[in-house]
Amino acid sequence: MNLNLKHTTYYPWLFAGGCIVLLPLVFLLLPDSRFQAAITAIGCLGGVVHFLYSQHHQDARFFRELFTDFNKRFDKLTNDLNTVRMRTPTGTALKDEQKRKLSEYFDLCAEEHLFHEAGYIDQRVWEAWCRGMVIFDNDLEIRKYWENELGTGSYYGFSLDEIRRLADSHITPNERRTTK
């Protein structure tokens, strides 16, 4: 299950649809106690829908906390990451300090992936983050380092293939990766 922030509009419809299905069944199956059974059925249905809505609300709140935290952490890394990406001449080998900053970024990406896989990151947000990750994947030296790091198996199953696939499905041909 992946979090979809738009689902809040479904809960009133779920309750109404449940009532439309449940009440005729109550009247058909329990003709002697229709009123009590109908009140009980509506109460139970309302409880279930309320639980589902509350769970969605908690998931959305958790998403917001994650989103805020991930963006703050990325903001702290942005200048250093852009410096690494814009190093001259292009294709220059990475220095140890640059690798350390990239490793922090890779950890952040892996955490985002982990929470997306757990269903706490909205698909649209994950796709946007993937498009941002591809910018770093475009740099041959960064890509080699990233692939080497992923080879250690310590990134929760994170894969560059997924970000490439998602990013490629949302960009124009002019924006496609130029460095292979």
N, C-alpha and C positions, 0 to 999 in steps of 0.2 A: 504494500500500500504506500503510495507516495502522497504527500501532503499536497492538496490543491486548495489554495486560499479562497477560491470562488465557491466552495461547497457550502458556505453558510446559507446561501439562498435555497438549498435543497431541503433543509429540515422542516420548514412549514409545509412544503409539498409532501414530504414523507409522512408527516402526521395526518394531513388531509387524505392522502391516498390510503393510508392505513385505516382510517375511519371509514372510508368508502367501502373497503373490502371487509373490515371486521364487523361493522354494525349489521349488515344483512346476514352474515353468518350467525351472529348472536341471536338475532330474531328468528332465524330458521331452526337453529339447533337447541335453543333454550326458550321455547315459547312461554313457559310458566313463570320465568323470572327475567323477563326481557329487560326491565328497567335496571335492576341490580346488576345483571350481567353486562349491560351496555355501559353503565357507569364504571364497573370494574375493568372492562376491556379498554375503555377510553383512558382511564387512569394508568393502566399498565402500559399502553401504547405511548402515552405522554411521558411516562417515566423512562422508557427506552429511548425515545427521541431526545429527551432532555439529556440523558447520559451521553448519547452520541454527539450532541451539540457541545456539551461541556468538554468532552474529550477533544473535539476539533478545536475548541477555543484554547485549551491548554496546549495543544500541538502548535497552534498559530503563535501563541505567546512564546513558546520555546523556540520556534523558528525565528521570531523577531530577535530574541536574545542571541541566537547563533549568528544570524545575519549581521547584527550590529558588531558582535565580537570579531567575526571574520573580516568585515570591512575595516574595522579599526586596526587590526593586525596587518592587513594588506596596506593600508594607508601609511603605516610606519615603515613598511618595506619599499614602497613605491619609488622613492628617489634612488635608493641603492640599486633596485632592480633595473630601473631605466638607465642608470649609469653602466651597469653590466651589459645591458642590451645595446647600448649606443657606443660601446668601446671602439676605439680606432687603433689600427685599421680593422675593418670588419673581419671577423674570423680569428682574431687574436685569441691565443690560449687563455683560459680562465685562471685567475690568481686564487690563492687559498681564501682570502677574504671574500672574494666574489662567490666562490663555491659555498662558503658558509652562509651568505645571504640567500643564495639560490636554494640551499638545503632548507632554510627556514620557510621559504616560499613553497617548496615541494611538500614540506610537512603540512602547511596550511591547506594546500590543494588536496592532499590525502585525507585530511580531516573533513573537508567539505564533501569529498566523495563518500566517506564513511557515513556521514549524516544524511546525505542524499539517498544512499542505499538503504538506510534505516527508515526512510520515509519522512524525514523531518525538513527536507529542503524541497521547496516547490520546483517542479520540473522546469518552468520558465527561468527561474533564478539559476538553476544548475546549468542550463544551456548558455545563459549569459556568461557565467563564470568560465565555462569551457571555451567560449570565444575569446575571453581574456587570456586564458592559459595558452592558447594556440600561438599568441604573439611571441611567447618565449620559446615555444616549440619550433618556431620558424628559424631561430638562430642555430646554426649547425653545431657550434661548440656547446651551447646550452642543452640542445637536444641530446648530444652524446653523453654529457654529464648526467642529464635527467634519466636517460635510459639505463645508464650504468647504476645509478642510485636505485631505480625501480627493480633492477636485477637482484638486489639484496633481499627482496620480498618483505620489506618492513614498511610498506605503504598501504596496508589494508586492502590489497587487491586493486589499487588504483592503476589505471592503464592509460597511456597516451593515445592508444587506439580509440578509446571512447571519446576523448575530447576532440580528437581530429574528426571523427565521424560526425559528432554533434555540431562542431563548428563548421565543417564543410557543408552541412545541410542547410546552414543559415547565412551563408555569405555569397556574394556575387562572384562570378569568375575572375574579375579583376582583383579581388581580395584574397584569392586562394594562395596557399603557401607557395612561395617562390623558391625557397631553399629546400632541396630534397635530401 
